[in-house]
Amino acid sequence: MKKKQPKPPIAIARAAQNDPLPRLRVMFFILASILLLVLSLSPVSKVFAAEDNEFAGERIVHLLQEPRHRTVHNEGDLYLLDVQVNPGDTSLPHVHDQAIMLTYISMADGPRDGQIGNNIDYASEAITHKVSNAGPGLFRIIALVNGSAGNIDLQSDRPTGLSGEPELENAWFRSYRVELAPGEETKIQHHQLPSVVVQVVDGLLQVTRDDQVIDELDHPGNWSWRKAGQSYSVKNVGGISTAVVINEGRF
């Protein structure tokens, strides 16, 4: 009985080349790796995929493209938004993927007088949602969006000329509330970072730069932007007590 002779190595290699199964496995592995890489680099795409069922058939936009979240000022990675949702209205589904600080002017049930809130989790975990207003009042927020990585050193860039501690302070934002009696004026304050003065109750105020350029505020929701490195004061020039919040974007 003759023994079968083993195939030479060359014959085995040729047989492997003719077998399509290993090549299909390699191609599948390569395609799967590319898909995984694309998903890992596209957080917004992951949000859309995770919430397709919730917003099926609706147009999803980024926060900065949502028409009720109107950008009124931009400096680098900082965006100031005037958010207004009328009674009975609902925003488009929109993606949050940047830290945001909220100065509440009013909500459906009435004034909020500059209540401060923030969400810094958006910077690490994007979400998609809608904002609705059942009424009867206007929903209005002056929002500061920070697309930078922030700055964990909280003491490195504090302003001078403001008394008291900030109401809110973290790697992305800092906020002070200043209340002024009629005729009262703050000290000259110097900010290393861009800042915005937001009027939050009724009254009449002037924001005066060190070069004597003056912005006048006369209604809640009015604001005055100041670039990094500018000095200014805030004065109540009306006949009633009033208040502002002074917000900084940190980076």
C-alpha positions as CSV (number, residue, x, y, z in Angstrom):
1,M,0.0,0.0,0.0
2,K,1.4,3.3,-1.1
3,K,1.7,6.1,1.4
4,K,0.4,9.6,0.3
5,Q,3.2,12.0,-0.2
6,P,2.9,15.3,1.6
7,K,2.3,18.3,-0.6
8,P,5.4,20.5,-1.0
9,P,5.2,24.0,0.6
10,I,4.8,25.7,-2.7
11,A,1.7,23.7,-3.5
12,I,0.2,24.5,-0.1
13,A,0.8,28.2,-0.6
14,R,-0.8,28.1,-4.0
15,A,-3.8,26.3,-2.5
16,A,-4.2,29.0,0.2
17,Q,-4.1,31.7,-2.5
18,N,-6.9,30.0,-4.4
19,D,-9.1,29.8,-1.3
20,P,-11.2,33.0,-1.1
21,L,-12.3,32.5,2.5
22,P,-9.1,34.0,4.2
23,R,-9.2,37.0,1.8
24,L,-12.8,37.7,2.7
25,R,-12.0,37.5,6.4
26,V,-9.2,40.1,5.9
27,M,-11.4,42.4,3.9
28,F,-14.2,42.2,6.5
29,F,-11.7,43.0,9.3
30,I,-10.4,46.0,7.4
31,L,-13.9,47.4,6.7
32,A,-14.9,46.9,10.3
33,S,-11.8,48.7,11.5
34,I,-12.5,51.7,9.2
35,L,-16.1,51.9,10.4
36,L,-15.1,51.9,14.0
37,L,-12.5,54.6,13.4
38,V,-15.1,56.9,11.7
39,L,-17.6,56.5,14.5
40,S,-15.0,57.2,17.1
41,L,-14.0,60.5,15.4
42,S,-17.6,61.6,14.9
43,P,-19.4,62.3,18.2
44,V,-22.3,64.1,16.5
45,S,-22.9,61.2,14.2
46,K,-23.1,58.9,17.3
47,V,-25.7,61.2,18.8
48,F,-27.8,61.2,15.7
49,A,-27.6,57.4,15.5
50,A,-28.5,56.9,19.1
51,E,-31.5,59.2,18.8
52,D,-32.7,58.5,15.3
53,N,-36.0,56.9,16.6
54,E,-36.7,59.9,18.9
55,F,-36.4,62.5,16.2
56,A,-37.3,60.3,13.1
57,G,-38.2,62.5,10.2
58,E,-37.1,65.7,11.8
59,R,-34.3,68.0,10.7
60,I,-31.5,67.9,13.4
61,V,-29.1,70.9,13.5
62,H,-26.2,72.0,15.7
63,L,-27.0,74.4,18.5
64,L,-25.3,77.3,16.7
65,Q,-27.6,76.7,13.6
66,E,-30.8,76.5,15.5
67,P,-32.8,79.6,14.6
68,R,-34.2,80.3,18.1
69,H,-30.6,80.2,19.5
70,R,-29.4,83.3,17.7
71,T,-25.7,84.1,17.8
72,V,-25.3,87.7,18.6
73,H,-21.6,87.8,19.2
74,N,-18.6,85.6,18.6
75,E,-15.0,85.8,19.7
76,G,-12.7,82.8,19.1
77,D,-14.3,79.7,20.7
78,L,-16.9,81.8,22.6
79,Y,-20.4,82.4,21.3
80,L,-23.0,84.6,22.9
81,L,-26.6,83.5,22.1
82,D,-29.9,85.2,22.6
83,V,-32.2,82.3,23.1
84,Q,-35.9,83.1,22.7
85,V,-38.8,80.6,22.4
86,N,-42.2,82.1,22.1
87,P,-45.3,80.6,23.9
88,G,-46.5,77.6,22.1
89,D,-43.3,77.2,20.1
90,T,-40.7,74.4,20.0
91,S,-37.2,74.5,18.8
92,L,-35.7,72.1,16.2
93,P,-33.8,69.1,17.6
94,H,-30.3,70.4,18.1
95,V,-27.0,69.0,19.2
96,H,-25.1,70.3,22.2
97,D,-21.4,69.4,22.2
98,Q,-19.8,72.4,23.9
99,A,-19.9,73.7,27.5
100,I,-22.7,76.3,28.0
101,M,-23.6,78.9,30.7
102,L,-27.2,80.1,30.9
103,T,-28.3,83.5,32.2
104,Y,-32.1,83.1,32.6
105,I,-34.0,86.3,31.8
106,S,-37.5,84.8,31.8
107,M,-39.3,81.5,31.6
108,A,-42.9,80.5,30.8
109,D,-44.1,81.5,34.2
110,G,-42.4,84.8,34.5
111,P,-39.0,86.7,35.1
112,R,-36.0,84.8,36.4
113,D,-33.9,88.0,37.1
114,G,-30.6,86.5,36.0
115,Q,-30.5,83.1,37.6
116,I,-27.3,81.3,36.5
117,G,-27.0,77.7,35.3
118,N,-24.5,75.8,33.3
119,N,-23.9,72.4,31.7
120,I,-20.2,71.5,31.2
121,D,-20.9,67.8,30.6
122,Y,-21.9,68.6,27.0
123,A,-18.1,69.2,26.3
124,S,-17.4,65.5,26.9
125,E,-20.8,63.9,26.0
126,A,-22.9,65.4,23.3
127,I,-26.7,65.3,23.4
128,T,-29.6,66.2,21.2
129,H,-32.8,67.7,22.5
130,K,-35.6,70.2,21.8
131,V,-36.8,73.1,23.8
132,S,-40.5,73.8,24.1
133,N,-42.5,76.6,25.7
134,A,-46.1,76.0,26.9
135,G,-46.5,79.6,27.8
136,P,-47.9,82.0,28.8
137,G,-44.6,84.0,29.0
138,L,-41.5,84.2,26.8
139,F,-38.7,81.8,27.4
140,R,-35.5,83.8,27.1
141,I,-31.9,83.0,28.0
142,I,-28.6,84.8,27.3
143,A,-26.3,81.9,26.8
144,L,-22.5,81.8,26.7
145,V,-21.1,78.8,24.7
146,N,-17.4,77.8,25.2
147,G,-15.9,75.5,22.6
148,S,-12.5,75.5,24.1
149,A,-10.9,72.9,26.4
150,G,-11.3,75.3,29.4
151,N,-8.7,76.0,32.1
152,I,-8.6,74.0,35.4
153,D,-6.5,76.6,37.2
154,L,-9.2,78.7,38.7
155,Q,-6.9,81.3,40.3
156,S,-4.8,82.0,37.3
157,D,-7.1,84.6,35.5
158,R,-9.5,86.1,38.1
159,P,-10.5,89.7,37.4
160,T,-9.6,92.6,39.7
161,G,-11.9,95.3,40.9
162,L,-14.8,93.0,41.8
163,S,-15.7,92.4,45.4
164,G,-16.9,89.0,46.7
165,E,-16.6,85.5,45.3
166,P,-18.1,84.4,41.9
167,E,-21.5,82.8,42.0
168,L,-20.3,80.2,39.5
169,E,-16.7,79.2,38.7
170,N,-15.3,76.2,36.8
171,A,-12.9,75.4,34.0
172,W,-15.1,77.0,31.3
173,F,-16.9,79.9,33.0
174,R,-16.9,82.4,35.8
175,S,-19.9,84.6,36.8
176,Y,-20.4,87.5,39.3
177,R,-23.7,89.2,40.2
178,V,-23.5,92.9,40.9
179,E,-26.5,94.9,42.4
180,L,-26.4,98.7,42.3
181,A,-28.4,101.3,44.1
182,P,-29.4,104.5,42.1
183,G,-26.2,106.4,41.3
184,E,-23.9,103.6,42.5
185,E,-21.0,102.6,40.4
186,T,-18.6,99.7,40.5
187,K,-14.8,100.1,40.9
188,I,-12.8,99.9,37.7
189,Q,-12.5,96.2,37.0
190,H,-9.9,94.6,34.8
191,H,-10.6,91.3,33.1
192,Q,-7.9,89.1,31.6
193,L,-10.6,87.2,29.7
194,P,-13.5,88.2,27.4
195,S,-16.5,89.1,29.5
196,V,-20.1,90.1,29.0
197,V,-22.2,92.3,31.2
198,V,-25.9,91.3,31.1
199,Q,-28.7,93.4,32.6
200,V,-31.0,91.1,34.5
201,V,-33.7,93.3,36.0
202,D,-35.3,96.7,35.1
203,G,-33.2,99.8,35.3
204,L,-30.8,102.0,33.4
205,L,-27.1,101.3,33.4
206,Q,-23.9,102.5,31.7
207,V,-20.9,100.3,31.0
208,T,-17.9,102.6,30.6
209,R,-14.6,101.5,29.1
210,D,-11.3,103.0,30.2
211,D,-11.2,104.9,26.9
212,Q,-14.6,106.4,27.8
213,V,-16.6,104.5,25.2
214,I,-20.0,103.9,26.8
215,D,-22.7,101.2,26.3
216,E,-26.1,101.9,27.7
217,L,-28.4,99.1,29.0
218,D,-32.0,99.8,29.7
219,H,-33.9,96.4,29.6
220,P,-33.4,92.9,31.0
221,G,-31.5,90.8,28.4
222,N,-29.5,93.8,27.1
223,W,-25.8,93.1,27.2
224,S,-22.3,94.7,26.6
225,W,-19.3,92.6,25.4
226,R,-15.8,93.4,26.5
227,K,-12.7,92.0,25.0
228,A,-9.9,90.3,27.0
229,G,-7.7,92.8,28.7
230,Q,-10.2,95.6,28.8
231,S,-11.0,97.6,32.0
232,Y,-14.5,99.1,32.6
233,S,-17.0,100.1,35.2
234,V,-20.8,99.7,35.5
235,K,-22.9,102.5,36.9
236,N,-26.6,102.7,37.7
237,V,-27.8,106.0,36.1
238,G,-31.5,105.3,36.7
239,G,-33.8,106.0,39.6
240,I,-34.3,102.4,40.8
241,S,-32.0,99.7,42.1
242,T,-30.9,97.3,39.4
243,A,-28.5,94.4,38.8
244,V,-26.2,92.8,36.2
245,V,-24.3,89.6,35.9
246,I,-20.8,89.7,34.6
247,N,-19.8,86.4,32.8
248,E,-16.4,85.3,31.6
249,G,-15.5,82.5,29.2
250,R,-12.4,80.7,30.3
251,F,-9.8,78.9,28.2
